[in-house]
Amino acid sequence: MRTQIAFDCGDPHAQAEFWAQVYGRSVDDHSAFVDQLVADGRLPAEERIQINGRSAFRDVATSTDPTGTEPRLYFQKVPEGKTAKNRCHIDVHVEEDQKLAEVDRLIALGAEHYDTTADRGPTTYVMRDPEGNEFCIH
């Protein structure tokens, strides 16, 4: 069984880049697949864009853990923006003595520190990604 976490978003490529940096991975390169789909007539040419000089799906981006340990992150463009609190969120586990440095690093990448709690044990920093999705440094 394999797990994938899907994000609805306005800019899947920016979100994929942000989350790839959170986890120290890369955004997946689908260029050969996208080019083949267009060449075969299975993907309209207007559904292909160029990102960093390579072909990509216009409305989808992914980031996969190269070790296969963590879930694949899937980002899909949707027309509507986020309007309410997430019903599900990601906890990023960081050693206690590294949490503040990680909060600062993620803020530099475009995240926002929203709240800090310790009501269930260890200090947890509630963050928002560049599109406002909540996640925790736990």
C-alpha positions in Angstrom: 0.0 0.0 0.0 1.2 3.5 -0.8 0.1 6.8 0.6 -0.3 10.1 -1.2 -1.3 13.4 0.3 -3.2 15.6 -2.1 -3.4 19.4 -1.8 -5.9 21.6 -3.7 -4.2 24.8 -4.5 -4.0 27.9 -6.7 -0.4 27.4 -7.8 0.6 23.7 -7.7 4.2 24.3 -8.8 4.9 26.9 -6.1 3.3 24.7 -3.5 5.3 21.7 -4.6 8.5 23.7 -4.4 7.7 24.9 -0.9 6.8 21.5 0.4 9.8 19.9 -1.3 12.0 22.3 0.6 10.2 21.6 3.8 11.2 17.9 3.5 14.5 18.4 1.7 13.4 16.7 -1.5 12.9 17.8 -5.1 9.9 18.4 -7.2 9.3 15.4 -9.4 10.4 15.7 -13.0 7.6 14.6 -15.3 9.0 16.2 -18.4 9.6 13.1 -20.5 6.1 11.8 -19.6 4.4 15.1 -20.4 6.3 15.4 -23.7 5.3 11.9 -24.6 1.6 12.4 -23.8 1.6 15.6 -25.9 3.4 13.8 -28.8 0.9 10.9 -28.6 -2.0 13.3 -28.7 -3.2 12.2 -25.2 -2.5 15.6 -23.6 -3.5 18.8 -25.3 -0.4 21.0 -25.8 -2.0 23.8 -23.8 -1.9 21.5 -20.7 1.9 21.6 -20.9 4.0 24.4 -19.4 7.7 25.0 -18.9 9.0 25.1 -15.4 12.8 25.7 -15.0 13.3 24.9 -18.6 11.5 21.5 -18.6 8.0 20.4 -19.5 5.4 20.0 -16.7 1.7 19.5 -16.3 0.0 22.9 -16.2 -2.2 22.0 -13.2 -0.4 19.3 -11.3 3.0 18.9 -9.5 4.3 16.2 -7.2 7.2 15.6 -4.8 8.2 12.1 -3.9 10.5 11.0 -1.0 13.5 9.3 -2.8 13.7 6.7 0.1 10.1 5.8 -0.3 9.5 6.2 3.4 7.3 9.3 3.4 4.2 9.8 1.4 4.2 11.4 -2.1 2.8 14.9 -2.1 0.4 15.7 -4.9 -0.6 19.3 -5.7 -3.6 20.0 -8.0 -4.9 23.4 -9.2 -8.4 24.2 -8.2 -10.4 27.4 -9.1 -11.4 28.3 -5.5 -9.1 29.5 -2.7 -8.9 28.2 0.8 -11.8 29.5 2.9 -11.7 27.6 6.2 -9.5 25.7 8.5 -8.1 22.4 7.2 -9.9 19.3 8.2 -6.6 17.4 8.0 -3.1 18.8 8.4 0.5 17.6 8.2 2.7 17.4 11.4 6.4 17.9 10.6 8.4 16.1 13.3 11.5 18.0 14.4 13.8 17.4 17.4 12.8 19.8 20.3 16.1 21.7 20.3 15.7 22.3 16.5 12.1 23.5 16.4 12.7 27.3 16.5 15.4 27.1 13.8 13.0 25.1 11.7 10.2 27.6 12.2 12.7 30.4 11.1 13.8 28.3 8.1 10.2 27.8 7.0 9.2 31.4 7.5 12.1 32.3 5.1 10.6 29.9 2.6 7.2 31.7 2.7 5.4 30.0 5.7 3.7 32.0 8.4 4.0 31.2 12.2 0.3 31.3 13.4 0.3 29.9 16.9 2.3 28.1 19.6 0.8 25.5 21.9 2.0 23.0 24.5 -1.4 21.7 25.7 -0.8 18.1 24.6 2.8 17.7 25.6 5.7 19.0 23.5 5.7 22.5 22.2 4.0 22.7 18.8 4.3 25.5 16.4 1.3 26.0 14.2 2.3 27.2 10.7 0.6 28.1 7.4 2.1 27.3 4.1 2.2 30.0 1.3 -1.5 29.3 0.4 -2.7 29.3 4.1 -2.8 25.6 4.7 -2.2 24.8 8.4 0.6 22.4 9.4 2.5 21.9 12.7 6.1 21.7 13.7 5.7 19.0 16.3 
